[in-house]
Amino acid sequence: MNYQKTQEVLEKAGLKYTKSAEQLKEEKWFDNVKNPRTGDFFQWSDLKQIGIDPLDEETGKRKYPIKKVTQIIRIQTPEGREFLKSRQTWTGLDRQGNEVPKSMDDKEMWKRPVFRYEMKAVNPADRFSKMERKLAGIEREVKEYDKPFTVKNLEEIYALAPGNGKMAKKDVSLAIIRVDAGGESSGSPYSVLKYDDFKGRDFDDLYE
């Protein structure tokens, strides 16, 4: 999930944002696998400078983070709009030369706060005071999806899948699901076996 986007919206509105345990774990992972001076992911070339070498030549050629997608979900909203989200595993390299994996799920999605407003007196001591609209809090959160379903977007995600072939790649599942107005799942997801069907057939045809 894109925690940073929710955080940005709340802080811009002047509200306190509390990081979830999962966000803190994610940030800790980034801290462990990124160079604090440059903000870039550690590579073997960085570690060689401090005397840490890869186990073999093949390992030394790896570029981090290594991203692998394990599931791709095609979503349809009540308005008929379609989006994509995915479940991925990213592997980074820490300062000791260890490969450290981390689940990165639904990064194409974020929770948008729906704000609640009230009319309040500009001068509470004056019963004839002018009224103004002020933010009173959060009424609810709505799941928003940022990656539209297009062939280009799908192929960018699918390229991260291990294996090959026209059937669903090894260790990668393809699913479709409908969501309600709040972005929550509406009904059960359906598995799609063939990538070409997932990519090219109408959502309604696949869902029936």
LOKOL-724287 format. One record per residue (C-alpha): residue in one letter; x, y, z. Coordinates in nm, 3 decimals. Example, Ala and Ser with C-alpha at 12.3 -4.5 7.8 and 13.67 -1.06 7.14 Angstrom:
('A', (1.230, -0.450, 0.780))
('S', (1.367, -0.106, 0.714))
***
This chain:
('M', (0.000, 0.000, 0.000))
('N', (0.113, 0.354, -0.070))
('Y', (0.125, 0.481, 0.288))
('Q', (0.310, 0.798, 0.194))
('K', (0.024, 0.934, -0.015))
('T', (-0.222, 0.904, 0.276))
('Q', (0.034, 1.063, 0.507))
('E', (0.085, 1.352, 0.268))
('V', (-0.289, 1.425, 0.240))
('L', (-0.344, 1.418, 0.616))
('E', (-0.044, 1.633, 0.703))
('K', (-0.138, 1.884, 0.433))
('A', (-0.478, 1.914, 0.602))
('G', (-0.306, 1.978, 0.935))
('L', (-0.403, 1.645, 1.091))
('K', (-0.179, 1.409, 1.283))
('Y', (-0.072, 1.095, 1.098))
('T', (0.022, 0.782, 1.290))
('K', (0.233, 0.529, 1.105))
('S', (0.110, 0.171, 1.111))
('A', (0.330, -0.119, 1.220))
('E', (0.353, -0.234, 0.858))
('Q', (0.467, 0.109, 0.738))
('L', (0.734, 0.117, 1.008))
('K', (0.856, -0.228, 0.900))
('E', (0.870, -0.111, 0.539))
('E', (1.067, 0.201, 0.629))
('K', (1.309, -0.005, 0.837))
('W', (1.365, -0.235, 0.539))
('F', (1.442, 0.063, 0.314))
('D', (1.685, 0.197, 0.577))
('N', (1.866, -0.138, 0.582))
('V', (1.906, -0.173, 0.204))
('K', (1.973, 0.187, 0.100))
('N', (2.288, 0.393, 0.118))
('P', (2.209, 0.672, 0.369))
('R', (2.439, 0.916, 0.188))
('T', (2.292, 0.877, -0.161))
('G', (1.947, 0.727, -0.100))
('D', (2.025, 0.460, -0.361))
('F', (1.989, 0.087, -0.305))
('F', (2.310, -0.086, -0.205))
('Q', (2.486, -0.271, -0.488))
('W', (2.778, -0.511, -0.472))
('S', (3.000, -0.235, -0.607))
('D', (2.929, -0.038, -0.286))
('L', (3.012, -0.329, -0.058))
('K', (3.331, -0.420, -0.243))
('Q', (3.470, -0.083, -0.132))
('I', (3.455, -0.202, 0.229))
('G', (3.590, -0.549, 0.157))
('I', (3.266, -0.745, 0.117))
('D', (3.254, -0.956, -0.199))
('P', (2.970, -1.160, -0.350))
('L', (2.977, -1.538, -0.319))
('D', (3.024, -1.582, -0.694))
('E', (3.036, -1.391, -1.021))
('E', (2.669, -1.448, -1.098))
('T', (2.558, -1.304, -0.763))
('G', (2.781, -1.005, -0.821))
('K', (2.593, -0.918, -1.141))
('R', (2.259, -0.876, -0.963))
('K', (2.102, -0.531, -0.956))
('Y', (1.900, -0.439, -0.647))
('P', (1.621, -0.427, -0.560))
('I', (1.518, -0.749, -0.730))
('K', (1.142, -0.730, -0.783))
('K', (0.920, -1.033, -0.838))
('V', (0.544, -1.024, -0.873))
('T', (0.346, -1.310, -0.717))
('Q', (-0.009, -1.196, -0.793))
('I', (-0.176, -0.950, -1.028))
('I', (-0.534, -0.842, -0.964))
('R', (-0.757, -0.670, -1.219))
('I', (-1.020, -0.455, -1.050))
('Q', (-1.354, -0.318, -1.168))
('T', (-1.530, -0.031, -0.988))
('P', (-1.909, 0.026, -0.977))
('E', (-1.863, 0.283, -1.258))
('G', (-1.700, 0.021, -1.480))
('R', (-1.351, 0.166, -1.451))
('E', (-1.067, -0.085, -1.431))
('F', (-0.742, -0.081, -1.237))
('L', (-0.452, -0.307, -1.146))
('K', (-0.285, -0.392, -0.820))
('S', (-0.018, -0.648, -0.742))
('R', (0.153, -0.846, -0.472))
('Q', (0.530, -0.835, -0.501))
('T', (0.845, -0.940, -0.322))
('W', (1.141, -0.703, -0.330))
('T', (1.488, -0.822, -0.237))
('G', (1.751, -0.572, -0.131))
('L', (2.113, -0.597, -0.025))
('D', (2.209, -0.487, 0.328))
('R', (2.542, -0.349, 0.454))
('Q', (2.667, -0.697, 0.547))
('G', (2.603, -0.844, 0.202))
('N', (2.283, -1.027, 0.295))
('E', (1.991, -1.039, 0.056))
('V', (1.685, -0.923, 0.249))
('P', (1.335, -0.989, 0.105))
('K', (1.027, -0.778, 0.181))
('S', (0.665, -0.817, 0.073))
('M', (0.539, -0.512, -0.116))
('D', (0.166, -0.556, -0.152))
('D', (-0.086, -0.328, -0.321))
('K', (0.159, -0.043, -0.384))
('E', (-0.081, 0.078, -0.654))
('M', (-0.343, 0.152, -0.387))
('W', (-0.379, 0.408, -0.107))
('K', (-0.639, 0.507, 0.149))
('R', (-0.794, 0.847, 0.084))
('P', (-0.938, 1.012, 0.394))
('V', (-1.286, 1.163, 0.358))
('F', (-1.290, 1.468, 0.579))
('R', (-1.578, 1.586, 0.798))
('Y', (-1.643, 1.960, 0.828))
('E', (-1.842, 2.170, 1.074))
('M', (-1.956, 2.532, 1.086))
('K', (-1.789, 2.710, 1.377))
('A', (-1.802, 3.066, 1.506))
('V', (-1.505, 3.282, 1.417))
('N', (-1.540, 3.439, 1.763))
('P', (-1.699, 3.189, 2.005))
('A', (-1.747, 3.466, 2.265))
('D', (-1.976, 3.656, 2.027))
('R', (-2.316, 3.492, 1.975))
('F', (-2.357, 3.694, 1.656))
('S', (-2.016, 3.592, 1.528))
('K', (-1.963, 3.511, 1.164))
('M', (-1.954, 3.136, 1.095))
('E', (-1.687, 2.955, 0.898))
('R', (-1.640, 2.603, 0.770))
('K', (-1.366, 2.414, 0.956))
('L', (-1.218, 2.069, 0.940))
('A', (-1.351, 1.855, 1.224))
('G', (-1.189, 1.518, 1.155))
('I', (-1.200, 1.212, 0.934))
('E', (-1.534, 1.055, 0.852))
('R', (-1.402, 0.746, 0.677))
('E', (-1.132, 0.619, 0.442))
('V', (-1.179, 0.516, 0.080))
('K', (-0.942, 0.287, -0.107))
('E', (-0.816, 0.452, -0.423))
('Y', (-0.641, 0.272, -0.709))
('D', (-0.378, 0.463, -0.907))
('K', (-0.277, 0.225, -1.188))
('P', (-0.540, 0.202, -1.465))
('F', (-0.583, -0.131, -1.640))
('T', (-0.406, -0.091, -1.974))
('V', (-0.202, -0.338, -2.174))
('K', (0.110, -0.127, -2.117))
('N', (0.063, -0.111, -1.739))
('L', (-0.018, -0.482, -1.720))
('E', (0.288, -0.583, -1.919))
('E', (0.513, -0.367, -1.700))
('I', (0.396, -0.558, -1.393))
('Y', (0.388, -0.899, -1.566))
('A', (0.749, -0.853, -1.675))
('L', (0.843, -0.893, -1.308))
('A', (0.694, -1.243, -1.297))
('P', (0.928, -1.543, -1.288))
('G', (0.901, -1.808, -1.559))
('N', (0.748, -1.778, -1.903))
('G', (0.475, -1.912, -2.127))
('K', (0.121, -1.813, -2.223))
('M', (-0.035, -1.972, -1.920))
('A', (-0.002, -1.788, -1.591))
('K', (0.368, -1.777, -1.512))
('K', (0.503, -2.005, -1.244))
('D', (0.428, -1.878, -0.892))
('V', (0.211, -1.596, -1.028))
('S', (-0.165, -1.592, -0.991))
('L', (-0.402, -1.378, -1.195))
('A', (-0.733, -1.274, -1.047))
('I', (-1.022, -1.037, -1.111))
('I', (-1.244, -0.874, -0.852))
('R', (-1.514, -0.611, -0.824))
('V', (-1.501, -0.341, -0.559))
('D', (-1.770, -0.118, -0.408))
('A', (-1.777, 0.262, -0.393))
('G', (-1.538, 0.254, -0.098))
('G', (-1.287, 0.041, -0.286))
('E', (-1.357, -0.268, -0.077))
('S', (-1.393, -0.611, -0.235))
('S', (-1.747, -0.687, -0.344))
('G', (-1.792, -1.060, -0.386))
('S', (-1.530, -1.326, -0.431))
('P', (-1.226, -1.297, -0.660))
('Y', (-1.210, -1.516, -0.970))
('S', (-0.888, -1.681, -1.085))
('V', (-0.788, -1.649, -1.451))
('L', (-0.557, -1.920, -1.584))
('K', (-0.453, -1.773, -1.918))
('Y', (-0.261, -1.449, -1.935))
('D', (-0.401, -1.367, -2.280))
('D', (-0.755, -1.391, -2.138))
('F', (-0.660, -1.175, -1.842))
('K', (-0.510, -0.916, -2.074))
('G', (-0.754, -0.917, -2.364))
('R', (-1.102, -1.032, -2.263))
('D', (-1.373, -0.803, -2.127))
('F', (-1.398, -0.804, -1.749))
('D', (-1.768, -0.899, -1.753))
('D', (-1.695, -1.200, -1.975))
('L', (-1.428, -1.321, -1.736))
('Y', (-1.644, -1.262, -1.430))
('E', (-1.940, -1.466, -1.553))
***
